[in-house]
Amino acid sequence: MILYDFEYERPQTLAEAAGLLAELGPGARIMAGGTDLLPNMRVAIAQPTTIVGLSAITPEAPRVDADGAFRIDALTRLATLTDSEFVRQRLPMLAEAARVVGSNQIREMGTLGGNLCQDTRCLQLNQKHDFQFVAPCYKRGGACCYPFPQNKPNICWSVYMSDVAPALIALGASLECVDQSGARRISVEDLFTGGGLRPLNLKGGEIIQAIVVPPPPSYFGWGYHKSTRRGGLEFAIAVAAATIRLAPDNVHCAEARIAIGAVRERPVRALAAERGLVGKVPDAAAIAAAVATAVVEVSPLPHHDFTKSFIVDSLRVHLRRVLSRAVERARGEIPTA
Amino acid sequence: MADRNHNSKSMSRVVAIEVNGEHHEVTVKPRHMLVEVLREKIGLTGTKEGCEQGVCGACTVLLDGRPILACITLAVECDGKKIRTVEGLASGETLSAIQEAFLDQGAMQCGFCTSGMLMSATALLEKNPKPSLAEIKKALEGNLCRCTGYNGIVDAIRQASGEGVDPIFMR
């Protein structure tokens, strides 16, 4: 039981939900699967006065748009993504990223849009504060930070833990957001503010309607890895996602996208490392150089008892493997799906 | 609790749910979770409440056939849905195949995780009657057992799927 009373609304359409959010104001929160919001409400990180539950709305099946882009309803459950033959064949990177989220039950409940809209996490924040920490921290509206006592006021270094977001960024995906005034299209990268206090860039009352992934080009390969202590049911130490597009000579790198998740307040692109790969032959030496650049520019935050040097070491290994896999897939040496 | 200014009288509503084939109408507030309704209002205490935050899997039930965590599911969201709990597995005195396999393999010690394990296993076998070892482990990743009985549980699912694992008393 959640320790305070709140109201619950169950709109039948997304338009109705947007109307409710506009009418109820900032006290209302939308809830898709609830796997992030409800545990946060239990420890009083989130305290909405009304929950607008989207469980009555049936998501559309993933499909290909007229321009060849893949369109996935934001309310698609993560388990649907991993089970869907369509997604596994055409967007194997997304299926793999969805497969490593949480546990079997979490994937059956959680949705793709909800996964992107999850709150940032911190070992101290995600506990009942009245139990161990008497004064609220910055993120709870207080005046201290437990893991980083030297932090300036209102700097929160909680970490954004979505496993799916780095994969979508590496795939160059964008989001269709709706509110009462209409729809807008933003890239997945633009969803994030980069601040731990308010990690998402959505306007009040805005809802993610769909995720649009551009069709993969020729000579395209991907790599994805979520580092964890155990095999499942865990938030990541770090997530490495990369896509490589080779030039038509099938040798030189024409485009690279590297996204690192679970190390900062937002998923981060390693832009300098990407630029370093373009035009080169992505062999072991070039990949090693890109990895060295990436771990420096990403500059991981220590989180969940992992030190910065441990996360950097973990990333060094896994990002190298991820980039190698992406190159092998682009060359056709291992199967794409 | 730091909650302030919350309306203390949020509306109770009547929710119709079908639990193990029986129709129930229960009065709940939005803040009530499915596991509380099952245990305290309907009286089916087989579903356990462990971590209360969606980690341990002890509260796993099947909602329209999908394994979900009843401790982070609002009861009001289940209006008109069909729920299966561990009490619904056996028919009368006859245990289901997976329950028999759990007994054969000694797949429990304290038993607190068992109802969640059984529901996860049931969902897996209904979706995939012949799961591989990797698929079994993936399906059970959201169910924690603190007595470390995982090997027996995996063996039980393999036995129920017809893998030919000898019951523990025959080894």
Interface residues (C-beta under 8 A of the other chain):
Chain A: M1 I2 L3 Y4 D5 F6 E7 Y8 R10 G34 T35 L38 P39 R42 V43 A44 Q47 T49 I51 G53 S55 A79 G102 S103 N104 Q105 I106 E108 M109 H129 D130 P136 R140 G231 G232 L233
Chain B: M1 A2 D3 H6 N7 S8 K9 S10 M11 K29 P30 R31 H32 M33 E36 E52 Q53 G54 V55 G57 T60 R66 P67 I68 L69 I72 T73 L74 V76 E77 D79 S120 A123 K137 K138 A139 L140 E141 G142 N143 L144
